[in-house]
């Protein structure tokens, strides 16, 4: 890792002292590891060969195959680089209960040498969204607090609302969406929360234990906000005539909230 400039190092220190309230401190003794390089705002390579996907954080995507960078994608990567550099290029890595994703990356919380959580810091600065994917939800509450702080202050991603109305969802990928609940149904396939438009939220049978079914039923007619990775059911051949094209799977209640 390249050394941070004096100005950059001062900025990092100032943010830690005056910015986010560190509420996700490392509670266990975890050895330090050397970072090889930062890939983007939520992914880094370690010298030991592991590729780490940070738990609880989803930063904007850098452009690939001719596509433009999403807003704040470069800023998120640069900020993570600065935080790692301020920690002398060494971090502490705590793998999640589910420690591997479909791409072979290690799912883990990342801390600096002083035990401060880097996901929390990036979320608090508006450089990424909170995401809660069970069973890796141990830090959800403090990460939610960090996002509330960024949202209320209008930082980064929150300078302009990133919320997409459900009827305007038109592509797969991560989305923060809002809409009115038309119906809540339960069958052998799980719980289906149909929004007005072409988006349905899906809670698989194995994840229903994480939710209060009675609270979900009371969402009918209410406006809600949900986040996650949208799947194009038409492309997968899973959408039957009359069914919503876009499906957003949920595994934890933190990805869904009722609006007033």
C-alpha contacts under 8 A as a table, 3 or more apart, distances in Angstrom:
res1	aa1	res2	aa2	distance
1	X	35	X	6.97
1	X	36	X	6.39
1	X	37	X	6.26
1	X	85	X	6.57
1	X	89	X	5.77
2	X	85	X	6.89
3	X	85	X	5.80
3	X	86	X	7.95
3	X	88	X	7.66
4	X	8	X	5.83
4	X	9	X	5.91
4	X	82	X	6.28
4	X	85	X	5.64
4	X	86	X	6.68
5	X	8	X	5.01
5	X	9	X	6.07
6	X	9	X	5.09
6	X	10	X	6.15
7	X	10	X	5.14
7	X	11	X	6.19
8	X	11	X	5.02
8	X	12	X	6.23
8	X	82	X	6.99
9	X	12	X	5.13
9	X	13	X	6.29
9	X	82	X	7.43
9	X	86	X	5.91
10	X	13	X	5.13
10	X	14	X	6.08
11	X	14	X	5.07
11	X	15	X	6.19
12	X	15	X	5.26
12	X	16	X	6.42
12	X	82	X	7.15
12	X	83	X	6.60
12	X	86	X	7.00
13	X	16	X	5.21
13	X	17	X	6.29
14	X	17	X	5.17
14	X	18	X	5.80
14	X	19	X	7.38
15	X	18	X	5.27
15	X	19	X	4.66
15	X	20	X	7.03
16	X	19	X	5.71
16	X	20	X	6.43
16	X	21	X	7.81
16	X	22	X	7.84
17	X	20	X	7.79
20	X	121	X	6.45
20	X	124	X	5.86
20	X	125	X	7.66
20	X	146	X	6.97
20	X	149	X	7.85
21	X	146	X	7.88
22	X	25	X	6.53
22	X	116	X	6.68
22	X	117	X	7.50
22	X	120	X	7.61
22	X	121	X	7.82
23	X	142	X	5.73
24	X	116	X	6.99
24	X	117	X	5.88
24	X	120	X	6.98
24	X	139	X	6.66
24	X	142	X	5.86
24	X	143	X	7.57
25	X	115	X	5.72
25	X	116	X	5.22
25	X	117	X	6.04
26	X	29	X	7.87
26	X	111	X	7.12
26	X	115	X	4.94
26	X	116	X	6.55
26	X	117	X	7.08
30	X	92	X	5.98
30	X	93	X	7.01
30	X	94	X	7.08
31	X	92	X	6.01
31	X	93	X	7.78
32	X	90	X	6.00
32	X	91	X	5.31
32	X	92	X	4.71
32	X	93	X	7.44
32	X	113	X	7.09
33	X	46	X	7.12
33	X	47	X	7.55
33	X	48	X	7.95
33	X	90	X	5.37
33	X	91	X	5.52
33	X	92	X	6.17
33	X	93	X	7.50
34	X	46	X	5.90
34	X	47	X	5.59
34	X	48	X	7.78
34	X	89	X	5.96
34	X	90	X	4.49
34	X	91	X	6.58
35	X	38	X	7.60
35	X	44	X	7.27
35	X	45	X	6.09
35	X	46	X	4.34
35	X	47	X	5.69
35	X	84	X	7.71
35	X	89	X	5.61
35	X	90	X	5.80
35	X	91	X	7.08
36	X	44	X	7.67
36	X	45	X	5.40
36	X	46	X	4.87
36	X	47	X	4.94
37	X	44	X	5.89
37	X	45	X	5.36
37	X	46	X	7.03
38	X	41	X	7.68
38	X	43	X	6.39
38	X	44	X	4.27
38	X	45	X	6.26
38	X	77	X	7.00
38	X	80	X	7.19
38	X	81	X	6.06
39	X	42	X	7.73
39	X	43	X	5.39
39	X	44	X	5.06
39	X	45	X	7.09
39	X	77	X	7.15
40	X	43	X	5.37
40	X	44	X	6.99
40	X	59	X	7.85
40	X	61	X	7.80
40	X	62	X	7.20
40	X	73	X	7.46
40	X	74	X	7.61
40	X	76	X	7.02
40	X	77	X	4.51
40	X	80	X	7.83
41	X	58	X	7.87
41	X	59	X	5.31
41	X	60	X	7.31
41	X	73	X	6.80
41	X	74	X	7.75
41	X	75	X	7.97
41	X	76	X	4.53
41	X	77	X	4.08
41	X	78	X	7.56
41	X	79	X	7.54
41	X	80	X	5.97
41	X	127	X	7.73
41	X	128	X	7.66
42	X	53	X	6.04
42	X	54	X	5.37
42	X	57	X	6.45
42	X	58	X	6.34
42	X	59	X	5.82
42	X	77	X	7.65
42	X	80	X	7.87
42	X	119	X	7.80
43	X	51	X	7.16
43	X	52	X	5.52
43	X	53	X	4.72
43	X	54	X	6.15
44	X	51	X	5.87
44	X	52	X	5.31
44	X	53	X	6.95
45	X	49	X	6.75
45	X	50	X	5.93
45	X	51	X	4.52
45	X	52	X	6.14
46	X	49	X	5.51
46	X	50	X	5.35
46	X	51	X	6.34
46	X	52	X	7.51
47	X	50	X	7.37
50	X	105	X	7.19
50	X	106	X	6.73
51	X	105	X	5.17
51	X	106	X	5.98
52	X	105	X	5.67
52	X	106	X	4.83
52	X	107	X	5.97
52	X	108	X	6.49
53	X	105	X	6.08
53	X	106	X	5.96
53	X	107	X	4.99
53	X	108	X	6.35
54	X	57	X	6.19
54	X	107	X	5.98
54	X	108	X	5.27
54	X	109	X	5.50
54	X	110	X	6.51
54	X	119	X	6.86
55	X	96	X	7.49
55	X	107	X	5.98
55	X	108	X	5.39
55	X	109	X	5.37
55	X	119	X	7.38
55	X	131	X	7.93
55	X	136	X	7.04
56	X	109	X	7.99
56	X	119	X	6.85
56	X	130	X	5.53
56	X	131	X	4.77
56	X	132	X	5.64
56	X	133	X	7.55
56	X	136	X	7.81
56	X	137	X	7.37
56	X	139	X	7.57
56	X	140	X	7.09
56	X	143	X	7.33
57	X	119	X	5.79
57	X	123	X	6.99
57	X	128	X	6.01
57	X	129	X	5.71
57	X	130	X	5.10
57	X	131	X	5.67
58	X	128	X	5.26
58	X	129	X	5.12
58	X	130	X	6.48
58	X	131	X	6.41
59	X	73	X	6.68
59	X	76	X	6.72
59	X	127	X	6.22
59	X	128	X	4.03
59	X	129	X	6.26
60	X	69	X	7.95
60	X	70	X	5.59
60	X	71	X	6.70
60	X	72	X	6.34
60	X	73	X	4.59
60	X	76	X	7.54
60	X	127	X	7.63
60	X	128	X	6.50
61	X	69	X	6.26
61	X	70	X	5.48
61	X	73	X	5.56
62	X	68	X	7.27
62	X	69	X	4.44
62	X	70	X	6.11
62	X	73	X	5.47
62	X	74	X	6.83
63	X	66	X	6.76
63	X	67	X	4.76
63	X	68	X	4.54
63	X	69	X	4.04
63	X	70	X	6.89
64	X	67	X	5.25
64	X	68	X	7.26
64	X	69	X	7.82
69	X	73	X	6.15
69	X	74	X	7.36
70	X	73	X	5.48
71	X	74	X	7.83
71	X	157	X	7.47
72	X	75	X	4.92
72	X	76	X	5.94
72	X	127	X	6.44
72	X	156	X	6.96
72	X	157	X	6.90
73	X	76	X	5.22
73	X	77	X	6.43
73	X	127	X	7.74
74	X	77	X	5.17
74	X	78	X	6.13
75	X	78	X	5.10
75	X	79	X	5.99
75	X	127	X	7.30
76	X	79	X	5.10
76	X	80	X	6.20
76	X	122	X	7.31
76	X	127	X	5.25
76	X	128	X	7.34
77	X	80	X	5.22
77	X	81	X	6.17
78	X	81	X	4.98
78	X	82	X	6.17
79	X	82	X	4.99
79	X	83	X	6.19
79	X	122	X	7.66
80	X	83	X	5.06
80	X	84	X	6.14
80	X	118	X	7.76
80	X	122	X	7.55
81	X	84	X	5.20
81	X	85	X	6.04
82	X	85	X	4.99
82	X	86	X	6.03
83	X	86	X	5.09
83	X	87	X	6.41
83	X	112	X	7.68
83	X	118	X	7.59
84	X	87	X	5.04
84	X	88	X	6.64
84	X	89	X	5.10
84	X	90	X	6.65
84	X	91	X	7.01
84	X	112	X	7.01
85	X	88	X	5.03
85	X	89	X	4.83
85	X	90	X	7.87
86	X	89	X	7.14
87	X	90	X	5.72
87	X	91	X	6.82
87	X	112	X	5.63
87	X	113	X	5.76
90	X	112	X	7.05
90	X	113	X	6.74
91	X	110	X	6.65
91	X	111	X	5.63
91	X	112	X	4.73
91	X	113	X	5.66
92	X	110	X	5.78
92	X	111	X	4.97
92	X	112	X	6.07
92	X	113	X	6.57
92	X	115	X	7.40
93	X	108	X	6.17
93	X	109	X	5.84
93	X	110	X	4.79
93	X	111	X	6.43
94	X	108	X	5.22
94	X	109	X	5.11
94	X	110	X	6.46
95	X	98	X	7.76
95	X	99	X	5.49
95	X	106	X	6.98
95	X	107	X	5.76
95	X	108	X	3.91
95	X	109	X	6.26
96	X	99	X	4.88
96	X	107	X	5.83
96	X	108	X	5.13
96	X	109	X	7.08
96	X	136	X	5.56
97	X	135	X	6.33
97	X	136	X	5.85
98	X	101	X	7.96
98	X	107	X	7.06
98	X	135	X	6.51
98	X	136	X	6.41
99	X	106	X	5.42
99	X	107	X	4.64
99	X	108	X	6.66
100	X	103	X	7.93
100	X	104	X	5.93
100	X	105	X	5.62
100	X	106	X	4.78
100	X	107	X	5.41
101	X	104	X	5.49
101	X	105	X	5.57
101	X	106	X	6.76
101	X	107	X	6.66
102	X	105	X	7.48
109	X	117	X	7.27
109	X	118	X	7.90
109	X	119	X	7.28
110	X	117	X	5.99
110	X	118	X	5.80
110	X	119	X	6.96
111	X	114	X	7.58
111	X	115	X	5.25
111	X	116	X	5.10
111	X	117	X	4.38
111	X	118	X	5.45
112	X	115	X	5.32
112	X	116	X	5.43
112	X	117	X	6.70
112	X	118	X	6.89
113	X	116	X	7.48
117	X	120	X	5.54
117	X	121	X	6.58
118	X	121	X	4.98
118	X	122	X	6.29
119	X	122	X	5.32
119	X	123	X	6.16
119	X	143	X	7.74
120	X	123	X	5.20
120	X	124	X	6.01
120	X	142	X	7.46
120	X	143	X	5.46
120	X	146	X	6.09
121	X	124	X	5.11
121	X	125	X	6.37
121	X	146	X	7.53
122	X	125	X	5.20
122	X	126	X	6.47
122	X	127	X	5.24
122	X	128	X	6.18
123	X	126	X	5.17
123	X	127	X	5.62
123	X	128	X	5.03
123	X	129	X	6.09
123	X	130	X	6.66
123	X	143	X	7.16
123	X	146	X	5.94
123	X	147	X	5.55
123	X	150	X	7.13
124	X	127	X	7.57
124	X	146	X	4.42
124	X	147	X	5.41
124	X	148	X	7.84
124	X	149	X	6.12
124	X	150	X	5.01
125	X	150	X	5.73
125	X	155	X	6.00
125	X	156	X	6.49
126	X	129	X	7.46
126	X	147	X	7.18
126	X	150	X	5.27
126	X	151	X	7.26
126	X	154	X	7.87
126	X	155	X	4.99
126	X	156	X	4.31
126	X	157	X	5.23
126	X	158	X	6.35
127	X	156	X	5.79
127	X	157	X	6.26
128	X	157	X	7.29
129	X	147	X	7.23
130	X	140	X	7.98
130	X	143	X	6.45
130	X	144	X	6.59
130	X	147	X	6.67
131	X	227	X	7.69
131	X	228	X	7.27
131	X	254	X	7.69
131	X	255	X	6.64
132	X	136	X	7.08
132	X	137	X	5.73
132	X	140	X	6.57
132	X	251	X	7.56
132	X	252	X	6.04
132	X	254	X	6.14
132	X	255	X	6.25
133	X	136	X	5.85
133	X	137	X	6.46
133	X	250	X	7.78
133	X	251	X	5.73
133	X	252	X	6.16
134	X	137	X	5.77
134	X	251	X	5.56
134	X	252	X	5.93
137	X	140	X	5.27
138	X	141	X	7.93
139	X	142	X	5.73
139	X	143	X	6.13
140	X	143	X	5.10
140	X	144	X	5.91
140	X	254	X	7.40
141	X	144	X	5.09
141	X	145	X	6.35
142	X	145	X	5.00
142	X	146	X	6.32
143	X	146	X	4.95
143	X	147	X	6.31
144	X	147	X	5.12
144	X	148	X	6.21
145	X	148	X	5.11
145	X	149	X	6.30
146	X	149	X	5.16
146	X	150	X	6.47
147	X	150	X	5.07
147	X	151	X	5.99
148	X	151	X	5.05
148	X	152	X	5.97
149	X	152	X	5.37
149	X	153	X	6.20
150	X	153	X	5.17
150	X	154	X	5.96
150	X	155	X	5.19
150	X	156	X	7.71
150	X	158	X	6.97
151	X	154	X	5.07
151	X	155	X	6.44
151	X	158	X	5.41
152	X	155	X	7.97
153	X	158	X	7.97
154	X	157	X	7.71
154	X	158	X	4.72
154	X	159	X	4.52
154	X	160	X	7.54
155	X	158	X	5.22
155	X	159	X	5.45
156	X	159	X	5.63
157	X	160	X	6.68
157	X	161	X	7.45
157	X	162	X	6.71
158	X	161	X	5.57
158	X	162	X	6.71
162	X	176	X	6.87
163	X	175	X	7.72
163	X	176	X	5.13
163	X	177	X	5.19
163	X	178	X	6.68
164	X	168	X	6.47
164	X	169	X	6.73
164	X	175	X	7.23
164	X	176	X	6.14
164	X	177	X	4.60
164	X	178	X	6.39
165	X	168	X	5.38
165	X	169	X	6.85
165	X	177	X	5.40
165	X	178	X	5.01
165	X	179	X	5.99
166	X	169	X	5.47
166	X	177	X	5.65
166	X	178	X	5.57
166	X	179	X	5.29
166	X	195	X	7.06
166	X	196	X	7.26
166	X	197	X	6.25
166	X	198	X	7.07
166	X	199	X	6.14
167	X	179	X	7.75
167	X	196	X	7.14
167	X	197	X	4.74
167	X	198	X	6.18
167	X	199	X	7.39
169	X	177	X	7.84
169	X	198	X	7.84
169	X	199	X	7.56
169	X	246	X	7.75
171	X	230	X	7.62
171	X	232	X	7.32
172	X	229	X	7.01
172	X	230	X	4.88
172	X	231	X	5.24
172	X	232	X	5.81
172	X	246	X	7.70
173	X	228	X	7.92
173	X	229	X	4.89
173	X	230	X	5.15
173	X	231	X	7.03
174	X	227	X	7.31
174	X	228	X	5.35
174	X	229	X	4.15
174	X	230	X	6.11
175	X	227	X	5.59
175	X	228	X	5.75
175	X	229	X	6.28
175	X	230	X	6.89
176	X	225	X	7.16
176	X	226	X	5.89
176	X	227	X	4.34
176	X	228	X	6.82
177	X	225	X	5.67
177	X	226	X	5.44
177	X	227	X	6.12
178	X	223	X	7.02
178	X	224	X	5.56
178	X	225	X	4.27
178	X	226	X	6.23
179	X	195	X	5.90
179	X	196	X	6.45
179	X	223	X	5.35
179	X	224	X	5.69
179	X	225	X	6.73
180	X	195	X	5.52
180	X	196	X	5.70
180	X	220	X	7.87
180	X	221	X	6.12
180	X	222	X	5.41
180	X	223	X	4.05
180	X	224	X	6.13
181	X	184	X	7.55
181	X	193	X	6.76
181	X	194	X	5.85
181	X	195	X	4.43
181	X	196	X	6.18
181	X	219	X	6.44
181	X	220	X	5.07
181	X	221	X	5.18
181	X	222	X	5.67
181	X	223	X	6.19
181	X	224	X	7.09
182	X	193	X	7.67
182	X	194	X	5.52
182	X	195	X	5.26
182	X	196	X	5.53
182	X	220	X	5.92
182	X	221	X	5.94
183	X	192	X	7.97
183	X	193	X	5.94
183	X	194	X	5.26
183	X	195	X	7.21
183	X	220	X	5.45
183	X	221	X	7.58
184	X	191	X	7.11
184	X	192	X	5.69
184	X	193	X	4.56
184	X	194	X	6.33
184	X	216	X	7.17
184	X	217	X	5.79
184	X	219	X	7.65
184	X	220	X	6.41
185	X	191	X	5.73
185	X	192	X	5.18
185	X	193	X	6.58
186	X	189	X	7.58
186	X	190	X	5.71
186	X	191	X	4.42
186	X	192	X	6.22
187	X	190	X	5.43
187	X	191	X	6.56
188	X	205	X	7.39
189	X	204	X	6.52
189	X	205	X	6.42
190	X	202	X	7.00
190	X	203	X	5.61
190	X	204	X	4.64
190	X	205	X	4.58
190	X	208	X	7.35
191	X	202	X	5.81
191	X	203	X	5.04
191	X	204	X	6.64
191	X	205	X	7.43
191	X	208	X	7.53
192	X	200	X	6.46
192	X	201	X	5.72
192	X	202	X	4.85
192	X	203	X	6.59
193	X	200	X	5.53
193	X	201	X	4.87
193	X	202	X	6.44
194	X	199	X	6.48
194	X	200	X	4.40
194	X	201	X	6.34
194	X	244	X	7.86
195	X	198	X	7.08
195	X	199	X	5.67
195	X	200	X	5.80
195	X	201	X	7.72
196	X	199	X	7.39
197	X	244	X	7.58
198	X	243	X	7.82
198	X	244	X	4.49
198	X	245	X	5.67
198	X	246	X	6.00
199	X	244	X	5.51
199	X	245	X	6.57
199	X	246	X	4.73
199	X	247	X	5.78
199	X	248	X	7.25
200	X	244	X	6.05
200	X	246	X	6.34
200	X	247	X	4.99
200	X	248	X	6.25
201	X	247	X	5.78
201	X	248	X	4.72
201	X	249	X	5.76
201	X	250	X	6.83
202	X	247	X	6.67
202	X	248	X	5.99
202	X	249	X	4.63
202	X	250	X	5.96
203	X	207	X	6.12
203	X	208	X	6.21
203	X	249	X	5.97
203	X	250	X	5.28
203	X	251	X	6.41
204	X	207	X	5.34
204	X	208	X	6.46
204	X	249	X	7.59
204	X	250	X	7.78
204	X	251	X	7.72
205	X	208	X	5.42
206	X	209	X	7.12
207	X	210	X	5.73
207	X	211	X	7.62
207	X	251	X	5.61
207	X	252	X	7.77
208	X	211	X	5.48
208	X	212	X	7.94
208	X	213	X	7.75
208	X	251	X	7.96
209	X	212	X	7.59
210	X	251	X	7.22
210	X	252	X	6.13
210	X	253	X	7.14
211	X	216	X	7.77
211	X	252	X	7.14
211	X	253	X	6.24
212	X	215	X	5.40
212	X	216	X	6.43
213	X	216	X	5.05
213	X	217	X	6.29
214	X	217	X	5.16
214	X	218	X	6.48
215	X	218	X	5.17
215	X	219	X	6.80
216	X	219	X	5.35
216	X	220	X	7.86
217	X	220	X	6.13
219	X	222	X	5.29
219	X	223	X	7.75
219	X	224	X	7.79
219	X	258	X	7.23
222	X	258	X	7.08
222	X	259	X	7.43
223	X	258	X	6.24
223	X	259	X	5.56
223	X	260	X	7.40
224	X	256	X	7.19
224	X	257	X	5.69
224	X	258	X	4.32
224	X	259	X	5.16
225	X	256	X	5.82
225	X	257	X	5.38
225	X	258	X	6.33
225	X	259	X	6.84
226	X	255	X	5.59
226	X	256	X	4.45
226	X	257	X	6.52
227	X	248	X	7.76
227	X	255	X	5.36
227	X	256	X	6.71
228	X	248	X	6.23
228	X	249	X	6.98
228	X	250	X	7.13
228	X	255	X	6.97
229	X	248	X	5.99
229	X	249	X	7.13
230	X	246	X	6.23
230	X	247	X	5.55
230	X	248	X	4.57
230	X	249	X	7.28
231	X	246	X	5.72
231	X	247	X	5.15
231	X	248	X	6.27
232	X	235	X	5.55
232	X	236	X	6.67
232	X	245	X	6.04
232	X	246	X	5.09
232	X	247	X	6.61
233	X	236	X	5.03
233	X	237	X	5.98
233	X	238	X	4.99
233	X	239	X	5.12
233	X	244	X	7.95
233	X	245	X	5.28
233	X	246	X	5.96
233	X	247	X	6.59
234	X	237	X	5.00
234	X	238	X	6.12
234	X	239	X	5.33
234	X	245	X	5.78
234	X	246	X	7.99
235	X	238	X	7.71
236	X	239	X	7.79
237	X	240	X	7.94
239	X	243	X	5.79
239	X	244	X	6.86
239	X	245	X	6.11
240	X	243	X	5.51
244	X	247	X	7.15
250	X	253	X	7.60
250	X	255	X	6.77
251	X	255	X	7.89
252	X	255	X	6.03
252	X	256	X	7.91
253	X	256	X	5.43
253	X	257	X	7.56
254	X	257	X	7.15
